[in-house]
Amino acid sequence: MPNEPICLSSPRILRALSVTAVNLLIVNLAMQYAVHAAGLDLHGVLHQVDVGRERNLPTAFTIVLLLSCCALLAAIAARTRQAGDRDSSRWAILALGMAAMAYDEGFSVHERLIEPVRALLGRDNPTDLGVLYYAWIIPGTALVIGVGLFFLGFLRRLPAWTRRRFVLAGALYLVGVLVLEAIGGWYDARRGYENMAYAAICSAEEGAEMAGMIVFLGALLRTVSERFGELRIRFDADVG
């Protein structure tokens, strides 16, 4: 008897991802409060759920979001290329960008830019940099502007609903990755990061980033639905 297909609806996927993101943020804040306000010795547990650190549960979830977007973008790129769409290369570049972001999320490549950029700024005391304390945001902002200009024409050619969702997703993500990151750096330079206030800033930052990625994923799922009707993945067992 042939295997029945497993059907996943976009609303259920997005709801599950949203609930997971909210739960991760709540658990993170609860553990931050237990350590920094209540004084409990739970640093080992905190490390596994701290959204401000790498290589833990929140990081894994973020990488899953990025790679999911990457997979959908790659599928859209392949289908649009078959159809001779002029923007197939743009979809492919977006897919590569998501893969690069997933790699950066796992290995914190952007943080390696902090010290070299601080050196270029020529400040004897890095804490004087204020919102530029996490100095990687300078080349990061330049990269965002360049990418935005490169994709401007592509964005204009998208359907209105998709364009609005892409803009909303980008705005949410950039508020987290640049604006709240800058605020967190400013606070870290003055008060340090081992406190509840900094944990709250990090939670807001990561929450904005997760929200942006989920909105973007939702827009991609709708794009697949409207353009292609469905996306099938088939696995065949090697029998013989």
N, C-alpha and C positions, 0 to 999 in steps of 0.2 A: 504494500500500500504506500503511495507517495506521501512524503512528509508534508504536513500542513505548514504553510508559511507563517512566520512570526511577524505580526504587524505591530508597529510602534507608531502611535499617533503623536503628532507634534505637541498638542497641549499637554499630554501626559508626560512627555519627555521634559518639557520646559517646567512643568509643575514640580516634577521630581528634582530637577536641578536646582530650582529656586528654594525648595524646602531644605535640600542638602546644604546650600550656601548659608541660609539663615541659621540652621542648626550649628554649623561650624563656627559661625560668628558668635552665637550665644554661648557655646561651650568655651570658646576662646576667652570671652569676656568674663565668664564665671570663674575660670581658672586664674585669669589675671587678677581678679578681685581676691580670690582665695590666697594668692601668693603675696600681692602687694598691699592689700588692705587688711586682710585677716591674719597675715603673717604665717600661713601654713607652709610647711616645707614640701612643696609639690612641684619643684622645678623640673624633675624628670618627666612628669606627666605633662606639664605645661609646654615643654619643648615639642611634644607631639601634636599639640593643637594650636600653638602660637602662630597667628597669621603673619606676624612680623618676622618669622624665621623661615629658613628654607629646609627642604628635604624632610617634610612631615606630611600629615594628612591634608592640611589646606593647600600645600604646594602640589600634592598629587592631584587633588581635585581641580586646581587651576590648570594643570597640564592636561588633564582629561578634557576640559572645556576647550583649550586651545587646539588640541589635536583633533577634536570633533569638528571644530570649525575648519581646520586644515583639510580633513577628509571630505567634507561637503564642498569646499571650494575646489578641491582637486576634481571631484566628480562633475561639478558644474563646468569647470574648465574643459574637461574631456568631452562632455556633451556639446558644449557650445563650439568647440573646435570641429567636431564632426558636422555641425550645422553651418560651418563657415562664418560664425559670428565674429565680428571685428574685435570684440572685447574678450575673446577667449584667453589671450595672453595676459590681460589684466587679472582675470580670475586666477590664472596659474601663478602670477606673481603674488597675489594675496595669499594663496595657499602656501607658497614658500615663506612668506612673511610670518604666517601663523606657526609654521614649523620652527622658524628661527626664534620666535617669541617663546615657544614651549621649551626650546633648548636653554634659552636665557633664564627662564623661570626655574629650571632645574639646577643650573650651574652658576647663576648670579653673575653672568658675564659683565653686565652693565656696572656692577659695583667696582670692578677693576679699573674703571675710568676715574673714580673719585680722586685718588691721590695725584695722578698725572694732571688732571684739570686744575686741582688746587694749586699745584706747583706752577702752572701757567698763569694763574691769577696772581701769584706773587705775594700772598698774604703770609706773614710770619705766624699768625695765630689763626688757624682755620675757623675757630668759633666766631671770628669777626665777619665771616661770610654771610651770616644770617640765613635767609631762605635758600641760599646757594651752598649751604654746608654740605649737603649731598650733591656734590658738584657735577655728577654725571647728568643731572637734569639739563645742563647747558647744551652739550651735544645731543642729548635726547630731544630737546625742544627743536633744535635745528633739523634733526632727522624727521620729526613730525611735520614740520612746515614743508620740507622737501617732498615727503610722501604725499601730503595733502595736495600740493600743487600738481604732482605727477598724476594723481587719480581724479583730479577735478573734472576733466571731460568725461571720464568713465562714470563718475557719480551723477553728472547731469543727464546722462543717457539712460539711467536706471528708471524704472517705473516710480511714480511719485511716492507710493507707500513704502517701497523698498528703500528709496533714497532717504526718506525721513527716518526710517529705522536704523539705517547705517549711520546717519548723522547722530542720532540719539545714542546709539551704542558707542560711537567714537567719543562723544562728549562725556559720557559717564566714565569710560575707561580713562580718558585723559585727565579728568578731574581727580581720579584716584592716583594715577601713575605720575602725574606732574604736580598738580596743585597741592593735594594733600601730602604728597611726598615732600614737597618743599616746606610745608608747614611742620611736618614731622622732623625734618632736618633742623629747622629753626629751633624747635623745642628741644631736640636732642642736644644741640650746641649749648643750650642754656641750663637745662635741668637734667640732662641724661635720659636714658631710655628705660631704666629699671624702675618704672613707676606706672601708676594706673592711668594718668593723663596721656602719656605717650602710647600706652596700649590702646586707649580709646581712639586716638588719632590713627594708629595703624589699622584698627578694626574698620574705621570709616573708609580709609584708603582701599583696603582689600575688598570691602563690601562694594564700593563703587566699581572696582575693576571686575569683580565677579558679575555684577549686574550688567555692566557693559557687554561682557562676553556672552551672557545668557540672552540678552536682547539681540545681539548679532547672530547668535546661533538660531534664534527664532526666525529672524529675517531670512537666513539661508535655507531653513527648512521650508518656509513659505515659497521661496524662489524655486526650489526643487519641485514643490507641489504644483505651482502654477505653470512652470515651463515644461516639465517632463511628466507630470501626473504622479509618478512614484519613482522611488529609487530602490532597486532590488540588489540584494547581496546573496549570492548562492554559494554554498559549500557542498562539494561532492565528495563522498567517501570513495577511497580507492579500493574497489572490491575486485577480486579476481585471483 
